[in-house]
Amino acid sequence: MSGMSYNEFYPSPLWTHHNYYHHQPYPVFQQQAVQPALVAFPQQYPHPAILPPIQLQQTHVNEASNQPIRRKRASKPKVRTGCTTCKPTGLYEFYKQLSDHLIKIADKLINFQIRRVKCDEARPNCLRCTSTGRKCDGYEFLRKDSSTSDLAAPSDPLPPLPQTREVVKKVPSERTPEVFVGPSTLVLNKAFEGSVQERRAFYRFKHRTVPAFAGGSEIEFWTVLVPQAATSESVIRDAVIALGTLHEDYENYSGRYDQSVISSKSYQDTTLLYGKAIRRLYSRIDKSPGETVNLAVIASILFACFEVLRRNNMAAVVHYQAGMRQLMKQMNERSRPCLEDASDESETDDITVVRQTPQDDLDRMLRVFARYDVQACTFSKPKAEVLNVKLPAVPPNDVGLTEVRRYLDNLLIAVYQLVKSDLSMYRYWKAEDVTQSWHTRREEALHTFQGWLDVLEDSIPSDAVTLRNHGIIASKSILGLILQVKIAMIMLRTAIDCGPESTFDQYTGDFEEIVKRVEHLTSTLSLGDALPLDRESVPFSMELGIIHPLFFIAWKCRDWSLRRRAIAQLRKCGKEGVWEGPIMAVVADRICQIEERGLKYGDMVPEAARIHDMRKGVQYDERVVSAEIKLAQDTTWKNWTILREAIPF
């Protein structure tokens, strides 16, 4: 394969004030001068690509500088094992990372617990402790033997990183790790090496961060491919530790985002480590372009997730698009030799194929990118990356939950290949002016999609016990996939000759069913309301879940009561990738105010007042949503009124 330079992987400048969804500059907003900021880095933290070289703080303790001179001991081999009472191991390293106002507390704990004597490593309690009447605090890691894997899990959960006083206060509901359908154990050929804190971060990444980011059909990418790459590649290693630590901070702050979070030491250190990973990747690409393609693709996924988690969505789009296009190029080059002997060439020869079941690492990575692309399309991206997704005409019967999730992913990707294609331009055309091929293609697709949806929906349990057993993330994800497909099919049905917004009134029954199912879910799981960027009781998920369907209903359904029920549910949904329920509730409420201005409760919203289209971008630091709203001036659908607002939240 041909070499790849840095400019080829990232073909356009990364950090310019540019709308990557629409490939044109943002408009200047009329009501309030808000210049959208592409990158959410605070001024004191420039973008990692331009940061100076980092000298990472050493975690080793300089005892000579803060400890009295001790008498010399007999020289004996040093070991990293031993109980935490006899040997400091990682405890001192953890507390050395605390902010200044907790150092005194940390020193008291350390001085009280650490004896600095040779541990005899007897199990379960060492004799050095028990023979002198002390309590043995146990061991941080299992001792490796021939019967265990190289990456054995700790005998007890690793202690959480110390928190500042600001984040010790938790939300009332206690969170538990979410479990996804898929491999629950991980066996690596090589152990993850590093300091105790780094190994702890990696362990937590596997057991807490992966469930938040892994979808049902991409579980092997997160549980196998990423950990394997992290054990051998410093770029992935740094990215994994940075993402895992940022996710831990997100949970400690319960999703809150303000200046105190951004200025915290943990956030700064994590940002620096993320910048180090980016610079290492750029250096590797420049030195060995032909050997780093897969490394760059994996890294682009981790970088995109990092940016989404810290609410820098535009940078996330740049990362995932660069990685996805490079991967598609690589997969097309792989398949081209198989097509050279074909007697006829089809128009899909150069279109990357999404297999129904992933066969190799490239297929698994493509599925991750395809799902992220669908998410971007639901938010603002006008066109989907072109993929070849072929669904069998007859859906399977009696499939398990894992297969249901994979099939739903395939179905959603396939639907958006049509919804976000050239078909969308025909909404305001007369039906007779649209070529017959588009009519045929749409009708065949709707027939196939509906058949698949009926079978898969019957395979998903919705009783309260099952929902509680699945947990919040998994339950929202499964229901979200179903609702996403339903909304996408409504968009597909209204894609040709459906100019009036009143067309959506015929789907009020479908909207009612969707809202009822979400209300049942949030009630069963006892999900509470949250304010924008404030503490949340709902764990973060990278899955495209229930927020987009609810926002679509709050916008397109003009039933006064129903759209307000949808807005009420948005406040309970937390953050799903780039979608944030409480923020979208504010935007949806503003849509209602614009459309219902001057009307009495329950009055029919006139066609002239209905919003046809909306382009939006969330500016987190300014705490506003920049919105461009389009209303029709007449029924020719050629003259439009554009409203530009900065909606505060």
C-alpha positions as CSV (number, residue, x, y, z in Angstrom):
1,M,0.0,0.0,0.0
2,S,1.2,3.5,-0.8
3,G,2.7,5.6,2.0
4,M,0.6,8.0,4.0
5,S,1.8,11.4,5.1
6,Y,0.4,13.6,7.8
7,N,-1.3,15.9,5.3
8,E,-2.9,12.9,3.6
9,F,-4.4,11.7,6.8
10,Y,-5.6,15.2,7.8
11,P,-6.0,16.8,4.4
12,S,-7.4,20.1,5.7
13,P,-6.3,22.4,8.5
14,L,-7.7,21.1,11.7
15,W,-8.3,24.1,13.8
16,T,-10.0,26.8,11.7
17,H,-13.4,28.5,12.4
18,H,-15.2,26.4,9.8
19,N,-18.4,24.4,9.8
20,Y,-17.3,20.9,8.9
21,Y,-20.9,19.8,8.6
22,H,-21.8,22.2,5.8
23,H,-18.4,23.1,4.4
24,Q,-19.1,26.8,4.6
25,P,-18.4,29.4,7.4
26,Y,-21.0,29.9,10.1
27,P,-23.3,32.9,9.7
28,V,-23.0,35.9,12.0
29,F,-26.0,35.7,14.3
30,Q,-28.4,38.6,14.2
31,Q,-29.9,38.7,17.6
32,Q,-26.7,38.3,19.5
33,A,-23.1,38.5,18.2
34,V,-21.9,35.0,19.0
35,Q,-18.9,33.8,17.1
36,P,-18.9,30.0,17.3
37,A,-15.7,28.6,18.7
38,L,-14.6,25.5,16.9
39,V,-12.3,24.2,19.6
40,A,-13.3,24.2,23.3
41,F,-9.8,24.5,24.7
42,P,-9.5,27.2,27.3
43,Q,-7.0,29.9,26.5
44,Q,-4.5,28.7,29.1
45,Y,-4.5,25.2,27.4
46,P,-3.7,25.6,23.6
47,H,-4.5,22.8,21.3
48,P,-2.3,19.7,21.8
49,A,-1.0,19.9,18.3
50,I,0.8,23.2,19.2
51,L,1.7,22.5,22.8
52,P,5.5,22.6,23.6
53,P,7.2,19.2,24.4
54,I,5.9,17.8,27.6
55,Q,8.1,16.7,30.5
56,L,5.8,14.4,32.3
57,Q,6.0,14.5,36.1
58,Q,7.8,11.5,37.5
59,T,5.8,9.5,39.9
60,H,8.8,8.3,41.8
61,V,9.2,9.8,45.3
62,N,12.3,11.7,46.1
63,E,12.6,10.6,49.7
64,A,15.8,12.6,50.3
65,S,14.0,15.9,49.8
66,N,11.3,15.4,52.4
67,Q,12.2,12.5,54.6
68,P,14.8,12.5,57.4
69,I,18.0,10.7,56.7
70,R,17.6,7.0,57.6
71,R,20.1,4.5,58.6
72,K,21.3,2.2,55.8
73,R,19.5,-1.2,55.5
74,A,20.8,-4.4,54.2
75,S,20.8,-4.5,50.5
76,K,18.1,-6.9,49.2
77,P,16.4,-7.2,45.8
78,K,13.5,-4.8,45.3
79,V,10.2,-6.1,44.3
80,R,6.9,-4.5,43.2
81,T,4.8,-7.0,45.1
82,G,3.9,-7.1,48.8
83,C,0.9,-6.0,50.8
84,T,0.0,-2.3,51.0
85,T,0.8,-2.1,54.7
86,C,4.4,-3.1,54.3
87,K,5.2,-1.6,51.0
88,P,4.1,1.8,49.6
89,T,3.5,0.6,46.0
90,G,1.0,2.9,44.3
91,L,-0.7,4.5,47.2
92,Y,2.0,7.2,47.7
93,E,2.0,7.8,43.9
94,F,-1.8,8.3,43.9
95,Y,-1.8,10.8,46.7
96,K,1.1,12.7,45.2
97,Q,-1.2,13.7,42.4
98,L,-3.7,15.4,44.8
99,S,-4.2,19.1,44.8
100,D,-2.4,21.0,47.5
101,H,-5.3,21.2,50.0
102,L,-5.4,17.4,50.4
103,I,-1.7,16.8,50.7
104,K,-1.7,16.9,54.5
105,I,-4.5,14.4,54.6
106,A,-2.6,12.1,52.2
107,D,0.6,12.3,54.2
108,K,-1.3,11.3,57.3
109,L,-2.7,8.3,55.6
110,I,0.7,7.4,54.1
111,N,2.6,7.8,57.4
112,F,0.0,5.8,59.3
113,Q,-0.2,2.9,56.9
114,I,3.2,2.5,55.2
115,R,5.9,0.6,57.3
116,R,8.6,0.3,54.6
117,V,9.7,-3.1,55.6
118,K,10.3,-6.3,53.6
119,C,6.9,-8.1,53.1
120,D,7.0,-11.9,53.2
121,E,4.0,-12.0,50.8
122,A,2.1,-14.6,52.7
123,R,-1.6,-15.0,51.6
124,P,-4.2,-13.9,52.4
125,N,-2.4,-11.8,55.2
126,C,1.3,-11.4,55.5
127,L,3.0,-12.6,58.7
128,R,5.1,-9.4,59.0
129,C,1.8,-7.6,59.8
130,T,-0.2,-10.2,61.8
131,S,2.8,-11.3,64.0
132,T,3.1,-7.7,65.3
133,G,-0.6,-7.2,65.8
134,R,-1.1,-5.0,62.8
135,K,-3.9,-5.3,60.2
136,C,-2.7,-6.4,56.8
137,D,-4.4,-4.3,54.1
138,G,-4.1,-6.9,51.4
139,Y,-2.5,-6.8,48.0
140,E,-3.2,-4.5,45.0
141,F,-2.6,-7.1,42.3
142,L,-2.7,-10.9,42.1
143,R,0.6,-12.6,42.1
144,K,1.2,-14.0,38.6
145,D,1.6,-17.7,38.3
146,S,1.2,-20.3,35.5
147,S,-2.5,-20.6,36.0
148,T,-3.3,-17.0,35.5
149,S,-3.2,-14.7,32.5
150,D,-0.6,-12.0,32.1
151,L,-3.2,-9.4,32.8
152,A,-4.8,-10.7,35.9
153,A,-7.5,-8.6,37.5
154,P,-6.9,-7.3,41.1
155,S,-8.2,-9.4,43.9
156,D,-10.2,-6.4,45.0
157,P,-11.4,-3.4,42.9
158,L,-8.6,-0.9,42.6
159,P,-9.2,2.1,44.8
160,P,-10.6,5.2,43.1
161,L,-8.3,8.1,42.4
162,P,-8.5,10.7,45.2
163,Q,-11.0,13.4,44.5
164,T,-11.0,17.1,45.4
165,R,-13.6,18.2,48.0
166,E,-15.5,19.7,45.2
167,V,-16.4,16.4,43.6
168,V,-16.8,14.1,46.6
169,K,-20.5,14.9,46.8
170,K,-22.2,12.4,44.6
171,V,-25.7,12.3,43.1
172,P,-28.2,10.3,45.3
173,S,-28.5,7.3,43.0
174,E,-25.5,4.9,43.3
175,R,-24.1,4.0,39.9
176,T,-23.1,0.5,39.1
177,P,-20.9,-0.7,36.1
178,E,-23.1,-1.2,33.0
179,V,-22.7,-4.6,31.4
180,F,-23.1,-5.0,27.6
181,V,-23.8,-8.2,25.8
182,G,-20.5,-9.5,24.6
183,P,-17.2,-10.8,25.8
184,S,-16.9,-10.2,29.6
185,T,-13.3,-11.3,29.9
186,L,-10.1,-10.2,28.2
187,V,-7.0,-12.2,27.6
188,L,-3.9,-10.5,26.2
189,N,-0.7,-11.9,24.8
190,K,1.2,-9.2,26.6
191,A,0.8,-7.5,29.9
192,F,0.1,-3.8,30.2
193,E,3.3,-2.4,31.7
194,G,3.6,0.8,33.6
195,S,3.3,2.5,36.9
196,V,0.7,1.4,39.4
197,Q,-1.4,4.4,38.5
198,E,-1.2,3.7,34.8
199,R,-2.1,0.0,35.3
200,R,-5.0,1.1,37.5
201,A,-6.2,3.5,34.8
202,F,-6.0,0.7,32.2
203,Y,-7.9,-1.6,34.4
204,R,-10.6,1.0,35.0
205,F,-10.7,1.7,31.3
206,K,-11.6,-1.9,30.5
207,H,-14.3,-2.2,33.2
208,R,-15.9,1.3,33.3
209,T,-15.0,3.2,30.2
210,V,-15.4,0.5,27.6
211,P,-19.1,-0.2,28.5
212,A,-19.8,3.5,28.0
213,F,-18.3,3.6,24.6
214,A,-18.8,0.1,23.1
215,G,-21.9,-0.6,21.1
216,G,-23.5,-4.0,20.8
217,S,-21.9,-4.7,17.4
218,E,-18.5,-3.1,18.1
219,I,-17.7,-4.8,21.4
220,E,-14.7,-6.7,20.0
221,F,-13.0,-3.5,18.9
222,W,-13.1,-2.1,22.4
223,T,-12.4,-5.3,24.4
224,V,-9.8,-6.9,22.1
225,L,-8.3,-4.6,19.5
226,V,-7.8,-1.5,21.6
227,P,-6.3,-3.2,24.6
228,Q,-4.0,-5.2,22.4
229,A,-2.8,-2.1,20.7
230,A,-2.4,-0.3,24.0
231,T,0.1,-2.9,25.2
232,S,2.4,-2.4,22.3
233,E,1.9,1.1,20.9
234,S,2.7,4.2,23.1
235,V,0.3,6.3,21.1
236,I,-2.7,4.1,21.9
237,R,-1.4,3.6,25.4
238,D,-1.4,7.3,26.1
239,A,-4.8,7.8,24.4
240,V,-6.4,5.0,26.4
241,I,-5.1,6.3,29.7
242,A,-6.2,9.9,28.8
243,L,-9.7,8.7,27.7
244,G,-10.1,6.5,30.8
245,T,-9.0,9.2,33.2
246,L,-11.3,11.8,31.5
247,H,-14.2,9.4,31.8
248,E,-13.5,8.9,35.4
249,D,-13.4,12.7,36.0
250,Y,-16.7,12.9,34.1
251,E,-18.3,10.4,36.5
252,N,-16.8,12.1,39.5
253,Y,-18.3,15.4,38.5
254,S,-21.5,13.6,37.4
255,G,-21.3,15.2,34.0
256,R,-21.0,18.8,35.3
257,Y,-19.1,21.2,33.0
258,D,-17.9,24.6,34.1
259,Q,-14.7,26.6,34.6
260,S,-13.8,24.7,37.8
261,V,-13.9,21.4,36.0
262,I,-11.8,22.8,33.1
263,S,-9.2,24.3,35.5
264,S,-8.9,21.2,37.7
265,K,-5.4,19.7,37.8
266,S,-6.8,16.3,36.6
267,Y,-8.3,17.9,33.5
268,Q,-5.1,19.7,32.7
269,D,-2.9,16.6,33.1
270,T,-5.3,14.6,31.0
271,T,-5.3,17.2,28.3
272,L,-1.5,17.2,28.3
273,L,-1.4,13.4,28.0
274,Y,-3.9,13.6,25.1
275,G,-1.7,16.2,23.4
276,K,1.3,13.9,23.9
277,A,-0.5,11.1,22.1
278,I,-1.4,13.3,19.2
279,R,2.2,14.5,18.8
280,R,3.5,11.0,18.9
281,L,1.0,9.9,16.2
282,Y,2.0,12.8,14.0
283,S,5.7,11.9,14.5
284,R,5.0,8.2,13.6
285,I,3.1,9.1,10.5
286,D,5.9,11.4,9.2
287,K,8.6,8.8,9.9
288,S,6.8,5.6,8.8
289,P,3.7,6.6,6.8
290,G,3.1,3.2,5.2
291,E,3.4,1.3,8.5
292,T,1.1,3.4,10.6
293,V,-2.3,3.4,8.8
294,N,-4.1,1.0,11.2
295,L,-2.4,2.8,14.2
296,A,-3.7,6.1,13.0
297,V,-7.2,4.8,12.3
298,I,-7.5,3.3,15.9
299,A,-6.1,6.5,17.3
300,S,-8.6,8.7,15.4
301,I,-11.4,6.8,17.1
302,L,-10.0,7.3,20.6
303,F,-9.3,10.9,19.8
304,A,-12.8,11.5,18.6
305,C,-14.2,9.9,21.7
306,F,-12.0,12.1,23.9
307,E,-13.2,15.2,22.2
308,V,-16.9,14.2,22.5
309,L,-16.5,13.5,26.2
310,R,-15.0,16.9,26.8
311,R,-17.7,18.5,24.6
312,N,-15.6,19.6,21.6
313,N,-17.8,18.1,18.9
314,M,-16.3,19.7,15.9
315,A,-12.8,18.4,16.7
316,A,-14.4,15.0,17.1
317,V,-15.9,15.2,13.6
318,V,-12.5,16.0,12.1
319,H,-10.8,13.0,13.8
320,Y,-13.4,10.4,12.9
321,Q,-13.8,11.7,9.3
322,A,-10.0,11.6,8.7
323,G,-9.8,8.0,10.1
324,M,-12.9,6.8,8.4
325,R,-11.9,8.0,4.9
326,Q,-8.4,6.5,5.3
327,L,-9.9,3.2,6.4
328,M,-12.3,3.2,3.5
329,K,-9.4,3.9,1.1
330,Q,-7.5,1.0,2.6
331,M,-10.4,-1.4,2.4
332,N,-11.2,-0.4,-1.3
333,E,-7.5,-1.1,-2.2
334,R,-7.8,-4.5,-0.5
335,S,-10.9,-5.4,-2.5
336,R,-9.8,-4.0,-5.8
337,P,-7.8,-7.1,-6.9
338,C,-10.9,-9.2,-6.5
339,L,-12.8,-7.0,-8.9
340,E,-10.2,-6.7,-11.7
341,D,-11.2,-10.1,-13.2
342,A,-14.9,-9.2,-13.2
343,S,-16.4,-9.0,-16.6
344,D,-18.7,-6.0,-15.8
345,E,-18.2,-3.1,-13.5
346,S,-20.9,-1.8,-11.3
347,E,-21.3,1.6,-9.8
348,T,-20.7,0.1,-6.3
349,D,-17.2,-1.3,-7.1
350,D,-15.5,1.6,-5.4
351,I,-17.9,1.8,-2.5
352,T,-16.8,0.3,0.8
353,V,-18.9,-2.7,1.8
354,V,-20.2,-3.0,5.4
355,R,-20.5,-6.8,6.0
356,Q,-23.4,-8.1,8.0
357,T,-21.0,-9.8,10.4
358,P,-17.5,-8.4,10.9
359,Q,-14.8,-10.7,9.6
360,D,-11.6,-8.9,10.6
361,D,-10.2,-5.9,12.3
362,L,-10.9,-3.6,9.4
363,D,-14.6,-4.6,9.4
364,R,-14.8,-3.9,13.1
365,M,-13.2,-0.5,12.8
366,L,-15.5,0.4,9.9
367,R,-18.6,-0.5,11.9
368,V,-17.4,1.9,14.7
369,F,-17.0,4.7,12.1
370,A,-20.3,4.0,10.4
371,R,-22.1,4.3,13.7
372,Y,-20.4,7.6,14.5
373,D,-21.2,8.9,11.0
374,V,-24.9,8.1,11.6
375,Q,-24.7,10.0,14.8
376,A,-23.2,13.1,13.1
377,C,-26.0,12.9,10.4
378,T,-28.7,12.9,13.1
379,F,-27.2,16.1,14.5
380,S,-26.2,18.3,11.6
381,K,-24.1,16.5,9.0
382,P,-26.0,16.8,5.6
383,K,-24.6,13.8,3.8
384,A,-23.5,10.3,5.0
385,E,-20.2,8.8,4.0
386,V,-21.2,6.5,1.1
387,L,-21.2,2.8,2.1
388,N,-22.6,-0.4,0.6
389,V,-25.0,-2.0,3.1
390,K,-27.0,-4.8,1.8
391,L,-29.7,-6.4,4.0
392,P,-31.1,-9.8,3.1
393,A,-34.7,-9.5,1.9
394,V,-35.9,-12.0,4.5
395,P,-34.9,-11.2,8.1
396,P,-33.9,-14.1,10.4
397,N,-36.1,-15.5,13.1
398,D,-35.3,-16.5,16.7
399,V,-32.1,-14.4,17.1
400,G,-30.4,-13.6,20.4
401,L,-30.0,-10.1,21.8
402,T,-26.4,-9.8,20.6
403,E,-27.5,-10.6,17.0
404,V,-30.5,-8.2,17.4
405,R,-28.2,-5.3,18.3
406,R,-25.9,-6.1,15.3
407,Y,-28.9,-6.3,12.9
408,L,-30.3,-3.1,14.2
409,D,-27.0,-1.4,13.6
410,N,-27.0,-2.7,10.1
411,L,-30.6,-1.5,9.6
412,L,-29.9,2.0,10.9
413,I,-26.8,2.4,8.8
414,A,-28.7,1.2,5.7
415,V,-31.6,3.6,6.4
416,Y,-29.3,6.6,6.7
417,Q,-27.6,5.7,3.5
418,L,-30.9,6.7,1.9
419,V,-32.1,9.4,4.3
420,K,-28.8,11.4,4.0
421,S,-28.3,10.9,0.3
422,D,-29.3,12.8,-2.8
423,L,-32.9,11.6,-2.1
424,S,-33.3,14.3,0.5
425,M,-33.3,17.0,-2.2
426,Y,-36.6,15.8,-3.6
427,R,-38.8,16.7,-0.6
428,Y,-40.0,19.9,-2.3
429,W,-40.2,18.4,-5.8
430,K,-43.4,17.2,-7.5
431,A,-43.6,13.4,-7.5
432,E,-43.8,13.3,-11.3
433,D,-40.6,15.3,-11.6
434,V,-38.6,12.7,-9.6
435,T,-37.0,9.9,-11.6
436,Q,-38.8,6.5,-11.3
437,S,-35.6,4.9,-10.0
438,W,-35.7,6.9,-6.8
439,H,-39.4,6.0,-6.3
440,T,-38.6,2.3,-6.8
441,R,-35.5,2.4,-4.6
442,R,-37.4,4.1,-1.7
443,E,-40.4,1.8,-1.8
444,E,-38.2,-1.3,-1.9
445,A,-36.1,-0.1,0.9
446,L,-39.2,0.8,3.0
447,H,-40.6,-2.7,2.5
448,T,-37.3,-4.4,3.5
449,F,-36.7,-2.1,6.4
450,Q,-40.2,-2.5,7.8
451,G,-39.9,-6.3,7.6
452,W,-36.7,-6.3,9.5
453,L,-38.0,-3.8,12.1
454,D,-41.0,-6.0,12.8
455,V,-39.0,-9.1,13.4
456,L,-36.3,-7.4,15.5
457,E,-38.7,-5.5,17.6
458,D,-40.5,-8.6,18.6
459,S,-37.2,-10.1,19.9
460,I,-36.5,-7.3,22.4
461,P,-38.0,-7.7,25.9
462,S,-39.5,-4.5,27.5
463,D,-40.7,-5.7,30.9
464,A,-39.5,-3.8,33.9
465,V,-37.4,-6.7,35.4
466,T,-35.4,-7.1,32.1
467,L,-34.8,-3.3,31.8
468,R,-33.4,-3.1,35.3
469,N,-31.2,-6.1,34.7
470,H,-29.8,-4.7,31.6
471,G,-29.0,-1.4,33.3
472,I,-29.4,2.2,32.1
473,I,-26.9,2.3,29.2
474,A,-27.9,-1.0,27.6
475,S,-31.6,-0.4,28.0
476,K,-31.4,3.1,26.5
477,S,-29.2,1.8,23.7
478,I,-31.5,-1.1,22.7
479,L,-34.7,1.1,22.8
480,G,-32.8,3.9,21.1
481,L,-31.9,1.8,18.1
482,I,-35.5,0.8,17.6
483,L,-36.7,4.4,17.9
484,Q,-33.9,5.7,15.7
485,V,-35.0,3.4,12.9
486,K,-38.6,4.4,13.3
487,I,-37.8,8.1,13.0
488,A,-35.5,7.5,10.1
489,M,-38.2,5.6,8.2
490,I,-40.6,8.6,8.8
491,M,-37.9,10.8,7.3
492,L,-37.7,8.4,4.4
493,R,-41.4,8.4,3.8
494,T,-41.5,12.2,3.7
495,A,-38.5,12.5,1.4
496,I,-40.4,13.0,-1.9
497,D,-43.1,15.5,-2.6
498,C,-43.9,16.3,1.0
499,G,-43.3,20.0,1.2
500,P,-45.8,21.1,3.8
501,E,-44.8,20.6,7.5
502,S,-48.4,19.4,8.1
503,T,-47.3,16.2,6.4
504,F,-45.9,15.1,9.8
505,D,-49.3,15.4,11.5
506,Q,-50.3,12.0,10.1
507,Y,-47.5,10.4,12.3
508,T,-48.9,11.7,15.6
509,G,-49.9,8.1,16.5
510,D,-46.3,7.0,15.9
511,F,-45.0,9.9,18.0
512,E,-47.3,9.0,20.8
513,E,-46.1,5.4,20.9
514,I,-42.4,6.5,21.0
515,V,-43.0,9.0,23.9
516,K,-44.9,6.3,25.8
517,R,-42.1,3.8,25.5
518,V,-39.5,6.4,26.6
519,E,-41.7,7.3,29.6
520,H,-41.9,3.7,30.5
521,L,-38.2,3.3,30.4
522,T,-37.3,6.5,32.4
523,S,-40.0,5.6,35.0
524,T,-38.8,2.0,35.4
525,L,-35.2,3.1,35.7
526,S,-36.1,6.1,38.0
527,L,-34.3,8.6,35.9
528,G,-34.5,12.2,37.2
529,D,-34.4,15.6,35.6
530,A,-31.2,17.5,35.1
531,L,-30.2,21.1,34.1
532,P,-27.9,21.7,31.2
533,L,-24.3,20.9,32.0
534,D,-25.2,20.2,35.6
535,R,-25.0,17.1,37.6
536,E,-26.7,14.1,36.0
537,S,-28.0,10.8,37.4
538,V,-27.7,9.1,34.0
539,P,-24.3,7.7,33.0
540,F,-22.6,8.9,29.8
541,S,-23.0,6.7,26.7
542,M,-21.5,7.1,23.3
543,E,-24.5,5.2,21.9
544,L,-27.0,7.0,19.7
545,G,-30.0,6.5,21.9
546,I,-33.4,8.1,22.7
547,I,-32.5,11.8,22.7
548,H,-32.6,12.4,18.9
549,P,-36.1,10.7,18.5
550,L,-37.4,12.8,21.4
551,F,-36.0,16.0,19.9
552,F,-37.4,15.2,16.5
553,I,-40.9,14.7,18.0
554,A,-40.7,17.9,20.1
555,W,-39.9,19.7,16.8
556,K,-42.1,17.9,14.2
557,C,-45.1,17.0,16.3
558,R,-47.4,20.0,16.7
559,D,-49.7,18.4,19.3
560,W,-49.2,20.8,22.3
561,S,-49.3,18.1,25.0
562,L,-47.3,15.5,23.2
563,R,-44.4,17.7,22.3
564,R,-44.2,18.9,25.9
565,R,-44.1,15.4,27.1
566,A,-41.2,14.8,24.8
567,I,-39.4,17.8,26.2
568,A,-39.9,16.6,29.7
569,Q,-38.3,13.3,28.8
570,L,-35.3,15.0,27.2
571,R,-34.4,16.4,30.6
572,K,-34.0,12.9,31.9
573,C,-31.7,11.5,29.1
574,G,-28.2,12.7,30.1
575,K,-25.6,12.7,27.4
576,E,-25.5,10.3,24.4
577,G,-22.4,11.1,22.3
578,V,-22.9,14.6,20.8
579,W,-26.5,14.7,21.9
580,E,-27.3,16.2,25.4
581,G,-30.9,15.8,26.6
582,P,-31.1,18.8,28.9
583,I,-29.6,21.2,26.3
584,M,-31.9,19.8,23.5
585,A,-34.9,20.4,25.9
586,V,-34.0,24.1,26.0
587,V,-33.8,24.2,22.1
588,A,-37.0,22.3,21.7
589,D,-38.8,24.6,24.1
590,R,-37.6,27.6,22.0
591,I,-39.0,25.9,18.9
592,C,-42.4,25.7,20.6
593,Q,-42.2,29.4,21.5
594,I,-41.5,30.4,17.9
595,E,-44.1,28.2,16.4
596,E,-46.9,28.9,19.0
597,R,-46.4,32.6,19.3
598,G,-49.8,34.4,19.6
599,L,-51.7,31.1,19.8
600,K,-53.9,29.7,22.6
601,Y,-53.0,26.3,24.2
602,G,-54.3,23.6,21.8
603,D,-54.7,25.8,18.7
604,M,-53.5,24.4,15.4
605,V,-50.1,25.7,14.5
606,P,-50.4,27.4,11.1
607,E,-48.2,26.2,8.2
608,A,-46.5,29.6,7.9
609,A,-45.3,29.4,11.5
610,R,-43.8,25.9,11.3
611,I,-40.1,25.4,11.2
612,H,-38.9,23.4,8.2
613,D,-35.2,23.1,8.9
614,M,-32.7,24.0,11.6
615,R,-28.9,24.1,11.7
616,K,-27.5,24.1,15.2
617,G,-24.2,24.2,17.0
618,V,-23.6,24.0,20.7
619,Q,-21.1,26.6,22.1
620,Y,-20.4,25.1,25.6
621,D,-18.1,27.8,26.9
622,E,-20.6,30.6,25.9
623,R,-23.5,28.3,27.0
624,V,-25.6,29.0,23.9
625,V,-26.9,27.0,21.0
626,S,-26.3,28.9,17.7
627,A,-29.3,28.1,15.6
628,E,-30.3,29.0,12.0
629,I,-34.0,28.4,11.5
630,K,-35.8,28.2,8.2
631,L,-39.5,29.0,7.6
632,A,-41.4,29.0,4.3
633,Q,-42.8,32.2,2.9
634,D,-45.2,30.5,0.5
635,T,-46.1,27.1,-0.9
636,T,-43.7,27.2,-3.8
637,W,-41.0,26.2,-1.3
638,K,-38.5,28.6,-3.0
639,N,-38.7,31.6,-0.8
640,W,-37.6,31.3,2.8
641,T,-37.3,33.3,6.0
642,I,-34.1,32.7,7.9
643,L,-34.0,33.3,11.7
644,R,-30.7,33.3,13.4
645,E,-30.6,33.0,17.2
646,A,-28.2,32.3,20.0
647,I,-30.3,30.3,22.4
648,P,-28.9,30.5,26.0
649,F,-29.0,27.5,28.3
